[in-house]
Amino acid sequence: MVAHSLRAPGVALLACVLTAALAPDVWAQGAQRIERTYAVSDFYLSARPDDQPDPNPSRLGPDNPISRPSETRSEAQQSIIKLFRDTVDPPSWEKPYDRATDIVYRDGDLVITQTPANHRQIMSILRQLRENPEGNKLASKFGAARLPSKRFDDARLATVIDWVAAESKVKVDVNWREFQAVGIGPDSPVTLDLTQPLAERAIRAAVAAAAPGRDVPFDITPRPPTMLLKYEATAKPTDNFSCAYDIHVLPARVAGLDRGKTYPRAEVVQALIKRVESATKTTGVRESNGLLIVNGRRPVQTEVRKYLDRLDAEAMEESAPRK
């Protein structure tokens, strides 16, 4: 599950967005809003023309990947709007504040009326989307890599990570000094049974096995030509994030629907959202272009990530050939 990933059409953004936590009375006092124009045609012109048919299957079986919707250019334009509304201070776009905000297309450009602080977040997102294309490609490759089943018995943590790198064909570097400061090192023992894991799920499971009973905050970030695994020393439970979780590679069976039937993609996604919200006691989960977007503090994001990893592991075990 690629956490910390937001995607505009065809492009990945590797960062969670720290949302502004302005109280309603601050908004009621009328925060300054300014209008700015953003050229974003490079994000939607690669989508299929509006008059071309959708190449995706109309219904999904339990082992079909959820995938991403094949968007038309018009739909891609709306996805960009949704991306900003979902990740940049979401309450600021809602009633009663939306009367003072706006996000529309004019002559192919996106015209946004927002506060200066939120414009800075929008510009940061666009900058990240455009400035790290190689990192985005690397993260997409790593995030979509599904590995063969493997069992480790009292193996070195470094050995498990090297195996993930070899099987995913993406080099993984580790900032061991930061991890060793909290008692985890390359020689930490790991006992782990993995069934067709996604690459990131395998790494998270390995770190969890190396530190049983502890919640070790870390991030996997693209630093071309490698993915960098680093301990998040500054992580705080009070941090409020809008994070996206890439679900397009998960099989449709994670939604918990009848395995003997097929369903439209939208129905699969909504069923998965309900499962996530119920299991993690969160609300307002949304899907955008193959990503589940969740707003919440760090403990909430941790629970969502763990739950999606667990659903994927259970789905792989359920669909695995019987010995």
N, C-alpha and C positions, 0 to 999 in steps of 0.2 A: 504494500500500500504506500504509494508515494504521498507522504504528508508534506506540508510546506510547499505545495505546488498549486499555482493558479494558472489557468490557461485561457488565453484569447485564441481565436480560431487559428489552429496550426502552430501555436507558439506556447511554450511553457514559461512561467515566471516562478522562480525558485525563492520564495520568501513568504512567510506569513505576514500579514499586515497588522500592525499594532493599531487597534482602533481607538479613536478619540473618545474619551469618556466624559462628554459634556452633560451636565445635568439639565433636565427639561427647562428649569427656570432660566438657565443661561440662554437657551434658544428663544424662550419667550421674550427676552429682553432685546432680541433682534441682532444676532451676530452679523457682522458685515459680510456681504456676498458680492462677488464680482464675476463678470462673464469672461470666459476665455475660450478660444477656438483651438481644437486639437486636430491635426491631420492624422487620420488613422486608417486611410484606405489600404495601406500595406497589410493590415490585419484581416480585411474582409474580401479583397479582390481575388484571393487564392481559393475562395469557396466556389462551389459549383454554381453556374448560372441558374437563375430562378426557373428557367423552363426545362432544365434537365431532370430526369427521374431520379429518385432516391435509390442508390445501389444497395443499401442495407436490407437484410431480411425484415419482413413486416412483423414477424412474431419470433420470440426467443424461446428455445427449449432450455432445460435446466443446465446444460453444459455449453450453451452458446455464451460467449463473453457479452457483458452488458454493452460494451463498445461505446463509441461516441456517435451522436447523431450526425448524419451527413447533412450539413447545413447549406442552404442556398445563400447567396450573397446578402439578401434581405434579412434572413435569419441570423447570419453572422454579424450583421450590423447591430441587431437587437441583442445578441449575446455580449457584445462589447459593452453596451449600456448596462446589461444585467451584471456583468463582471464588476463594474464600478459601483453600482448600487448595492451589490452584495458584500463588497470588500472594503469600501471606503466609508467609514462611519455610517453604517446602515440606517440608524434612526433618523439621520438628517434628511433622508429622502422621503420619509413617511409623514403622514398627516400628524399634527397641523403644520409641520415645518416645510412640506413640499411646496407650499404656496410661494415660498421664497427661494426654492431651488428649481433647477431645470436641467435637462440633458436631452438634446435633440440633434438631428442631423440637418445641416444646411449645406447644400451643394457638395455633398459627400464628406464634409468635415463634421466633427462632433463639437457642438457648442454647449458648454457646461457653465451653469451659474451655481457657484458654491462659495464656501468660506475660503480665505487664503490658506488655512491649515489643510483643508481637504483638497484644495488644488495641488498643494505640495505632495500629498499622498498620490494623487492621480499622476502627476509628473514623474514621481518615483517609480510607479508601476510601469509606465510607458518606457522609462529609461532602462529598467531592468529587462523588459521584454526585448528591447532593441540592442542593448549593449553586450549581451552574453549569449549570442546564438549558439556557439559551440557548447557552452555549459547546458543550455536548454536541450540540445540534441543528446548530450551525454546522459542527462538526468532522465530523459524520456526512454532512452535505450535501457538504462539500468532499472527504471521503474517497471518496465514491461517484461523484464527477464524472469521467466519462470524456470526454476531449477529442478533437477531430478531429485527424487526422494533420497534421503541420506540419514544414517544414524551415527552419532558421535558418542563415544564412551570415554569419559575423562580425558577429552582432547584439550589441547591448548586453545585459548580463545583466538590467538593469531592464526592457528591452523584452520579454524572454521572460517574466519574472514578471508583467508587466502583461497579457500575452496569456493566461497561465494564469488570472489573476483575471477577465478579461473572459469567457473561455469557460466557466469554472466558475460564473460569476455570484456569486463570493465575493471580496470585497476582500482583498488581501494586502498587509500592511505589512511593511517590512524595517527592522531596526535596522542601518542601513548603517555607523554609526560603529564598531560591534563588528566587522563584517566587514572594514572598511577597515584595522583594526588588524592584520589578518593578510593584507593585500595583496589583498583582493577588494572591488570597488566596483561601483556601478551601471553604470560604463562598461566593465567587464571584458568582453572579447570572448567570444562564445559561437558555436560552430558545432555544430549539433545537428540530427539527423534523428529525429523522433518519430512513431511509428505508434500512433494511438489511445491515447495515454497516460492513465493516471489522473493527476489533478491533482498529487498529491504526487510521483508518479514523475517527472513533467515538471520539477518544481522541483528535485528531487535531481539529475536528469540535467543541468540547467542549471548548478547550482553546481559539479558535478563537471567540466563542460566549461570553466567559468571558472577552475578551479584544477587543471589537468591534472597527474596524478601525485601529488596531495596528498589526504589524507583529512581533509576539513574537517567537524568535528562541529557540527551545528546542529539546531535543533528547529523544528517548525511547531506553534504553540500557539494555540488559540482565545482571542481577546480581543474578544468581540462589540462592534461588528458586523464585525470583521475577523479574519483569521488572521495571526498575527505570526510572521515568520521571524527567528530570532535565533541568533547564534553561541553555542555552548556553551563559554564560556571556561573553565569549571571541570571540563570533562569529563576523566576519568582512565581509562586503560586498565584499572586495577585495580578500578574500580567494578563491583559485581556486581548485575545487574538481573534482575527477572522482567518481561519485556515481552510484549505481545500484538500480533499483526499481523493486521489485518482482511483476511480472504481471501474474504469473502462475495461480492465483486464480481468475483473472478477467474473466468475460464471454466474449466470442468472439464478442459479439455485440458492445463492446467498440471501435472496429476498424472502425465502421461507414459503414460497407458493407451492401449489400442488406440483410434484415432480412429473406427473403423468400428463401435464398439459403444456401448451405453449401460450405465451402472453405477449401483448404489445410491449415494446421497450418502456414506454411511459408508465405502464402498470407495474412493471418490475421495479423501476426506480422508486416509485411511490411506496411500494411495499417495503423496500429496503430502508427508505427514510423512516417509515413508521417503526421498524425494528430498531434502528439506531436510536431514535428518540426515546423509545420505551426502555431500552436496555441501559442507556447512559443518562437518563433523566434530564435530557436537554430538549429544547424546543427551537423552532424556526430553522431546522436544517433544510437546505435547498440544494438543488442540482443545477449545475451549469456546465454544459458541454462535456459530460463525462466526469465531472467532479462533484463531490458532496461538499458543500460549503457550510461550515459550522462556526458560529460566533460563541466565544466563551473563554473562561479563564483556563490557565494551563492544566489544572486537574481534569477539567472537562475534555480538553483536547487529548489528553493522555488516555482517558477512558474510551473515547471514540476510536483512537488509533488502535488500542488493544482489542476492542470489540471487532473492528473490521478485520484485523489480523486473525482473530479467532474464527470468524465466519469463513474466511478464506481457507484456513487450515481444515475446518470441519467439512467444507465443500470438497476439498481435494481428497480427504480420507473417504468420504461417502462415495465419490465417483471412481476411486481407485479400483483396479481389477482385484477380485478376490483371489487369494492364494490357495 
